[in-house]
Amino acid sequence: MLKNKLSILFFTLVSVCFLILDAKPTFAAAEGTLNIHVQSSNAAHPIEGSYFTITGITDPSYFQLVKTDTQGRLSLPLPVGDYTIRQIATTSARENVGISSIGYSRTILAGQTATAEGSALYIGGDYAFVDSPDIVYLNKGDYFDSSIAAQGIRAFNLNFGPVLGTEKKAGGTFFEYYNNVNTAVPGEYISVYLALQNSFSTRTTHVLKVVVLDTPVVAGDVTIKYLDQNGDELIPAQTINGNVGDTFDTSTDQYQLTIDGYSLDTSKLPFNMTGTFTDTPQTVSYVYTKNPVPAGDVTIQYLDQNGIEISPAQTINGNIGDFFDASTDQYQLTIDGYSLDTSKLPFNMTGTFTDTAQIVSYVYTKNPVPAGDITIQYLDQNGKQIHSSQVVSGNIGDILDTLKDTYQLTIEGYSLDFSQLPKNITFNEHTQIISYVYTENSAPSPINSKTNSNTAIVNTSLAPAQAKAQLPKTGESDSPTIKIIEMLFLLILTFFTFIRWKKIAK
């Protein structure tokens, strides 16, 4: 028994020895290294995200897609052999960077490093693909259409020159340049689009990242807002839900709503009213314009200092909320013979139309115009001049007040006849004359105190009150009526004296 076990062990050892002796030696496959460095030729900074394809010449089945890091470099171990190195995108950043080196051929030797130095032209300016998306999501098995129209790729500015600041020329095309998308296998892919400025043969690229998902992923919501021209919300927003990679369309009547009193501003339709759900929320904003509502008129009046209209009013029409400006020369009129009173400018010469009428009043001052002189004469009852005349000057429209002491003079020996006062007079373009009429003051009549010795003495004195009533006031002349009364009184006194004398004589 023991002998059999030893025999088996012996044969096993012999077999292992034969296997070891028969085995052929194996060595690691020979490799070298490929280093790529890309930087801008004019701005002297590294180009990140510059994509290259590495295709084997010695082994055509070999293929890799690689890109540069933040330093514009990549280092790649490769089997020994010959390779074609092709730059397919200048950068994944949103910058205009031209491709100046398209392809290289390199031989990789065992244990050695081959280098490929690339330079790219940094153009600057507005990004040519400013409205193009950066990423799209697809579910496994979905169809991917890489065309420009399908992906919303737009190159709006192709007028860039080869060197920043050079003269720009018109003309250019853009098209799909490269894509490696395989929706059968979940993962990340790229689709590259190239813009070509024909006049300068300057190329820039845009990299669209395509993510193929293995299972549906709930996407960020798409919110549809309804705003006025000031960005204020008119009605509550709507929300659309979906999975990453699903498409949405807000251009239908379900989302482009009719809002009472407003109209959709078709000049401001959102660029993203159709699109694809992503892992981040999106907002679609529809802007509306308020429908015009006729407002109350704004009337501009032109008044003098007394509030009297001196020129026909103007009217401004508009809609509620519109702005008006009545401070311009169109409304602040130049009116012949008047000047605008800037101390009384209306507070509301600019404003906003409302549902009620408004009035803007401009007040003017009449410009002075020299008038004809007014001559003031001083006459007695017979029209004879008793004092030198006055000449008064003024402007047309001024009023001369005849009650002023300046014109009602005190003239010695005369009293002003108030029953013949001239009325107030207005200056005009003609010379004018007014007259103040005076009455001459009469001296008091002397009283004869001598009496006939044969005549009885009669008391002719008047009671003080009567005497006071009989005496003329200072400056007042005796009127004809008083003289007649005095004569009658003397006749009566003489008559009674004669009768008494006759009785005594008998």
C-alpha positions in Angstrom: 0.0 0.0 0.0 2.7 2.4 1.0 4.7 1.3 -2.0 1.8 2.3 -4.4 1.5 5.8 -2.8 5.2 6.4 -3.3 5.0 5.3 -6.9 2.2 7.8 -7.6 4.1 10.7 -5.9 7.2 9.8 -8.0 5.4 9.9 -11.3 3.7 13.2 -10.3 7.1 14.9 -9.6 8.5 13.6 -12.9 5.5 15.0 -14.8 5.9 18.5 -13.3 9.6 18.5 -14.2 8.8 17.7 -17.8 6.2 20.5 -17.9 8.7 23.0 -16.5 11.4 21.9 -18.9 9.0 22.1 -21.9 7.5 25.6 -21.1 8.7 28.4 -23.4 9.9 31.7 -21.7 7.4 34.7 -21.7 8.2 38.5 -21.5 6.1 41.6 -21.0 5.0 43.2 -24.3 7.3 46.0 -25.5 5.9 49.5 -24.8 6.8 53.2 -25.2 5.1 56.4 -24.2 3.4 59.1 -26.2 3.3 62.7 -24.7 1.0 65.3 -26.2 1.1 69.0 -25.2 -1.2 71.7 -26.7 -1.0 75.4 -25.9 -2.2 78.6 -27.6 0.2 80.1 -30.0 -0.8 83.7 -29.3 -2.0 83.8 -25.7 0.6 81.4 -24.3 -1.7 79.3 -22.1 -2.4 75.6 -22.1 -5.5 74.2 -23.9 -7.6 71.9 -21.7 -9.9 69.4 -23.2 -8.3 69.1 -26.6 -9.5 65.7 -28.0 -7.3 63.4 -30.0 -7.8 60.0 -31.6 -4.9 57.5 -31.5 -5.2 54.9 -34.4 -2.7 52.1 -34.9 -0.9 51.8 -38.3 1.1 48.7 -37.3 -2.0 47.3 -35.6 -5.1 48.9 -37.3 -7.4 47.4 -34.6 -5.9 49.7 -32.0 -7.9 52.9 -31.3 -8.3 55.3 -28.4 -10.0 58.7 -27.8 -8.0 60.9 -25.3 -8.0 64.5 -24.2 -5.6 66.9 -22.6 -5.7 67.8 -18.9 -5.8 71.3 -17.3 -2.2 71.8 -18.3 -2.9 71.0 -21.9 -1.0 67.7 -21.6 -1.6 63.9 -21.8 0.7 61.0 -21.4 -0.2 57.6 -22.9 1.6 54.2 -22.8 1.4 52.6 -26.2 2.6 49.3 -27.7 5.6 49.6 -29.9 4.5 50.5 -33.4 3.4 53.3 -35.7 0.4 55.5 -35.0 -1.7 58.3 -36.5 -2.6 61.0 -34.0 -5.5 63.2 -35.1 -6.8 66.3 -33.2 -10.6 66.3 -33.5 -11.5 69.1 -31.1 -9.5 72.1 -29.9 -11.1 72.4 -26.5 -14.2 71.4 -24.5 -14.4 74.9 -23.1 -16.7 77.5 -24.6 -13.9 79.4 -26.3 -13.0 80.2 -29.9 -9.8 78.2 -30.3 -8.6 77.4 -33.8 -7.0 74.2 -34.9 -3.6 74.9 -36.5 -2.3 71.2 -36.4 -4.7 68.5 -37.6 -2.7 65.3 -37.6 0.6 63.7 -36.7 2.4 60.4 -37.3 4.5 58.9 -34.5 6.6 55.8 -34.0 6.6 54.3 -30.5 9.8 52.5 -29.6 10.3 50.2 -26.6 11.1 52.2 -23.4 11.2 55.5 -25.3 9.0 58.6 -25.3 7.6 60.2 -28.4 6.2 63.7 -28.2 3.6 65.7 -30.2 3.6 69.4 -29.6 0.5 71.2 -30.8 -0.3 74.8 -31.0 -3.8 76.3 -31.2 -4.9 79.8 -32.2 -6.8 81.6 -29.4 -9.2 83.8 -31.3 -11.4 85.3 -28.4 -14.5 87.3 -28.9 -18.1 86.0 -28.6 -18.3 82.3 -28.6 -19.3 81.1 -32.1 -21.6 78.4 -30.6 -23.0 80.5 -27.9 -26.6 79.1 -28.2 -25.6 75.5 -28.6 -26.1 72.9 -25.8 -23.2 71.4 -24.0 -24.8 68.0 -23.0 -27.6 65.7 -23.9 -29.0 62.6 -22.2 -30.2 59.5 -23.9 -31.6 56.2 -22.5 -30.0 53.0 -23.5 -31.2 52.0 -27.0 -32.4 55.4 -28.0 -31.7 56.8 -31.4 -29.0 59.6 -31.6 -29.2 62.0 -34.5 -26.0 63.9 -34.6 -27.2 66.5 -37.2 -26.9 70.2 -36.5 -30.7 70.6 -36.7 -31.5 67.7 -34.3 -29.1 68.9 -31.6 -29.8 72.7 -31.9 -26.3 73.5 -32.9 -25.9 77.1 -34.1 -22.7 79.0 -35.1 -23.8 82.6 -35.2 -20.5 84.3 -35.6 -18.1 83.1 -38.3 -16.4 86.4 -39.0 -13.3 85.8 -36.9 -9.8 86.3 -38.3 -6.7 84.2 -37.8 -5.2 86.7 -35.4 -7.1 88.7 -32.8 -7.7 92.2 -34.0 -7.2 91.6 -37.7 -9.8 92.6 -40.3 -12.8 90.3 -40.3 -14.3 88.8 -43.4 -17.8 87.5 -44.1 -18.6 83.9 -45.0 -18.4 80.5 -43.4 -20.0 77.1 -42.8 -20.4 74.7 -39.9 -21.1 71.0 -39.8 -20.9 67.8 -37.9 -17.2 66.8 -37.6 -16.9 63.7 -35.4 -19.0 61.5 -33.1 -18.5 58.2 -31.3 -22.0 57.8 -29.8 -23.2 54.2 -29.2 -26.5 54.1 -27.5 -26.4 50.3 -27.1 -23.7 50.7 -24.4 -24.4 53.1 -21.5 -21.6 55.6 -21.0 -20.3 59.0 -22.0 -19.6 60.0 -25.6 -18.9 63.1 -27.6 -20.2 64.6 -30.8 -18.0 67.4 -32.3 -19.1 70.2 -34.6 -16.8 72.4 -36.6 -17.2 76.0 -37.7 -15.1 77.0 -40.7 -14.4 80.7 -41.7 -13.9 80.3 -45.4 -11.9 83.4 -46.1 -9.2 82.6 -43.6 -9.7 78.7 -43.4 -9.9 79.2 -39.6 -11.6 76.3 -37.7 -13.1 76.2 -34.3 -15.0 73.3 -32.7 -17.8 72.7 -30.2 -17.9 69.5 -28.1 -21.4 68.1 -27.3 -21.2 65.6 -24.4 -23.7 62.7 -24.9 -24.6 60.6 -21.9 -26.3 57.2 -22.5 -28.1 56.0 -19.4 -28.6 52.4 -18.4 -31.8 53.0 -16.6 -34.2 56.0 -16.6 -33.1 58.8 -14.1 -35.6 61.3 -12.8 -34.7 64.6 -14.4 -34.9 68.1 -13.0 -38.3 69.8 -13.5 -38.9 72.2 -16.4 -40.7 75.3 -15.1 -42.7 77.4 -17.5 -43.1 81.0 -16.4 -45.4 83.8 -17.7 -43.9 87.2 -17.2 -44.7 90.8 -18.2 -42.1 93.1 -19.8 -40.8 94.0 -16.3 -40.2 90.3 -15.4 -43.2 90.2 -13.0 -45.2 87.0 -12.9 -48.6 87.3 -14.5 -50.1 83.9 -13.6 -48.8 80.9 -11.7 -46.1 78.9 -13.5 -46.5 75.4 -14.9 -44.2 72.4 -14.3 -43.3 69.5 -16.6 -41.6 66.3 -15.2 -39.7 63.6 -17.0 -36.6 61.4 -17.0 -33.1 62.5 -18.1 -32.9 62.2 -21.8 -36.7 62.6 -22.5 -37.7 65.4 -24.7 -40.2 68.2 -23.8 -42.1 70.7 -25.9 -43.6 73.9 -24.4 -44.5 75.5 -27.7 -48.0 74.0 -27.8 -51.2 75.7 -26.7 -51.0 73.8 -23.5 -48.1 75.9 -22.4 -48.2 79.0 -24.6 -51.3 80.4 -22.8 -53.7 83.1 -23.7 -53.7 85.6 -20.8 -56.6 88.2 -20.5 -55.4 91.7 -21.2 -52.0 90.6 -22.5 -50.5 89.3 -25.8 -47.5 86.9 -26.2 -44.4 88.8 -27.3 -43.3 86.7 -30.2 -40.1 88.7 -30.5 -39.0 87.2 -27.2 -39.8 83.6 -27.5 -37.5 81.5 -25.3 -34.7 79.6 -27.1 -35.4 76.5 -24.9 -39.1 76.1 -25.4 -38.3 72.7 -26.8 -35.5 70.5 -25.4 -34.3 67.5 -23.4 -34.7 66.8 -19.7 -31.4 66.9 -17.8 -30.3 66.2 -14.3 -30.7 70.0 -13.5 -33.9 72.0 -13.4 -34.7 74.3 -16.4 -36.8 77.4 -16.8 -38.8 78.4 -19.9 -40.0 82.0 -19.7 -42.8 83.4 -22.0 -42.9 87.2 -22.0 -46.2 89.0 -22.6 -47.0 92.6 -23.5 -50.0 94.4 -21.8 -52.7 95.2 -24.3 -53.1 98.9 -24.7 -56.0 100.6 -22.9 -56.9 104.1 -24.0 -56.2 106.6 -21.3 -57.7 109.9 -20.4 -56.4 112.8 -22.5 -53.7 115.2 -21.3 -54.7 118.8 -22.1 -52.0 121.5 -22.2 -53.4 125.0 -21.5 -51.8 128.3 -22.1 -52.9 131.0 -19.7 -52.0 134.6 -18.8 -51.5 135.7 -15.2 -55.3 136.1 -14.8 -56.0 132.6 -15.9 -57.3 133.6 -19.3 -56.5 131.4 -22.3 -54.1 133.1 -24.7 -53.6 130.3 -27.2 -55.6 127.2 -28.1 -55.0 124.2 -25.9 -53.2 121.1 -27.2 -54.2 117.5 -26.4 -52.0 114.4 -26.0 -53.5 110.9 -26.3 -52.1 107.6 -25.1 -52.7 104.4 -23.3 -52.8 103.8 -19.6 -49.3 103.4 -18.3 -47.6 105.2 -21.3 -45.3 108.1 -20.5 -45.9 111.6 -21.7 -43.6 114.6 -21.8 -45.1 118.1 -22.2 -41.8 119.8 -21.4 -40.5 119.8 -25.0 -40.7 122.7 -27.4 -43.7 121.0 -29.0 -45.7 121.9 -26.0 -43.9 124.8 -24.3 -44.9 127.2 -26.9 -43.5 130.6 -27.9 -46.5 133.0 -27.8 -46.2 136.4 -29.5 -46.3 139.2 -26.9 -45.9 136.8 -23.9 -43.1 135.1 -22.0 -43.4 131.8 -20.2 -43.4 132.3 -16.4 -40.7 129.8 -15.4 -41.5 130.4 -11.7 -44.9 128.8 -12.3 -44.0 125.7 -14.3 -46.5 122.9 -13.8 -45.5 120.0 -11.6 -47.1 117.5 -14.0 -45.5 118.5 -17.3 -44.1 115.0 -17.4 -46.0 111.9 -16.2 -47.9 108.8 -17.0 -51.3 108.4 -18.7 -54.0 107.2 -16.3 -57.7 106.4 -16.7 -58.6 110.0 -15.9 -58.1 113.2 -17.9 -55.2 115.5 -16.8 -54.5 119.2 -17.3 -51.1 120.8 -17.7 -51.2 124.6 -17.4 -48.4 126.9 -18.6 -48.7 130.4 -17.3 -47.3 133.4 -19.3 -46.6 137.0 -18.5 -47.5 139.7 -21.1 -44.5 141.4 -22.5 -44.6 145.2 -21.8 -45.4 147.4 -24.8 -45.0 151.2 -24.4 -48.3 153.0 -24.8 -49.3 156.5 -25.8 -48.9 159.1 -23.0 -51.9 160.3 -21.0 -52.1 164.0 -20.4 -53.9 165.2 -17.2 -55.4 168.7 -17.4 -56.6 170.9 -14.5 -59.5 173.2 -15.5 -62.0 175.6 -13.9 -65.7 175.5 -14.6 -65.2 177.5 -17.8 -62.6 175.1 -19.2 -59.7 177.4 -18.4 -56.4 175.8 -17.3 -55.7 176.7 -13.7 -52.6 174.5 -13.2 -49.9 173.0 -15.4 -50.7 169.6 -16.9 -49.2 166.3 -16.0 -48.0 163.7 -18.6 -48.1 160.1 -17.4 -46.4 157.2 -19.3 -47.2 153.4 -19.2 -47.5 150.2 -21.1 -50.5 149.1 -23.2 -53.0 147.5 -20.9 -51.9 149.4 -17.7 -54.7 151.3 -15.9 -54.4 154.8 -14.6 -56.2 155.2 -11.3 -57.8 158.7 -11.2 -58.5 158.5 -7.5 -54.8 158.7 -6.5 -53.6 161.8 -4.7 -50.8 161.9 -7.3 -53.3 163.1 -9.9 -56.0 164.9 -7.6 -54.0 168.0 -6.9 -54.8 170.6 -4.2 -55.0 174.0 -6.0 -55.1 177.2 -4.0 -58.4 179.0 -4.3 -60.1 176.1 -5.9 -62.0 173.0 -4.9 -62.1 169.8 -6.9 -65.5 169.2 -8.4 -66.1 165.6 -7.5 -69.2 165.4 -9.6 -67.0 165.7 -12.7 -64.2 163.3 -11.7 -62.8 161.4 -14.7 -63.1 157.7 -14.8 -60.1 155.3 -14.6 -58.5 155.0 -18.0 -56.5 152.2 -19.7 -53.3 152.9 -21.6 -53.4 152.1 -25.3 -51.4 152.8 -28.4 -52.9 156.4 -28.7 -52.2 159.5 -26.7 -55.1 160.4 -24.4 -56.3 163.4 -22.3 -58.3 163.5 -19.1 -59.4 166.6 -17.1 -60.0 167.4 -13.5 -62.5 170.2 -13.1 -62.3 172.7 -10.2 -64.7 175.3 -8.7 -63.3 178.7 -7.7 -63.7 179.4 -4.0 -65.9 182.7 -3.4 -64.9 185.3 -0.7 -67.6 185.8 2.1 -70.0 188.9 1.7 -69.3 191.9 4.2 -72.0 192.7 6.8 -73.0 196.5 7.1 -73.3 197.4 10.9 -74.4 201.0 10.4 -78.2 201.8 11.0 -80.3 204.9 10.7 -80.5 206.7 14.0 -84.2 207.1 13.4 -84.6 203.5 12.7 -85.4 201.1 15.3 -82.6 198.7 16.1 -83.3 195.3 14.8 -81.2 192.3 16.0 -79.9 190.8 12.8 -77.5 188.4 14.4 -78.2 184.7 13.9 -78.3 182.0 16.5 -74.8 180.4 16.6 -76.2 177.2 15.0 -77.8 179.3 12.2 -74.7 181.3 11.8 -72.6 178.3 11.6 -74.9 176.9 9.0 -74.8 180.1 7.0 -71.0 180.4 6.9 -69.2 178.7 4.1 -66.6 176.2 4.8 -63.0 176.8 4.3 -62.2 176.7 0.6 -66.0 176.6 -0.3 -67.4 179.4 -2.4 -71.0 181.0 -2.1 -73.3 179.3 -4.4 -76.0 181.4 -6.3 -78.8 179.9 -4.1 -77.2 181.3 -1.0 -76.9 184.8 -2.6 -80.6 184.8 -3.5 -81.6 183.8 0.1 -79.4 186.6 1.5 -81.1 189.2 -0.9 -84.6 188.0 0.1 -83.7 188.2 3.8 -82.5 191.9 3.3 -85.7 192.8 1.3 -88.0 191.3 4.1 -85.9 193.1 6.8 -86.2 196.4 4.9 -90.0 195.9 4.4 -90.7 195.3 8.1 -88.4 198.3 9.0 -90.4 200.5 6.7 -93.8 199.5 8.1 -92.6 200.0 11.7 -91.2 203.5 10.8 -94.5 204.4 9.1 -96.5 203.5 12.3 -94.2 205.6 14.5 -94.5 208.5 12.1 -98.3 208.6 12.5 
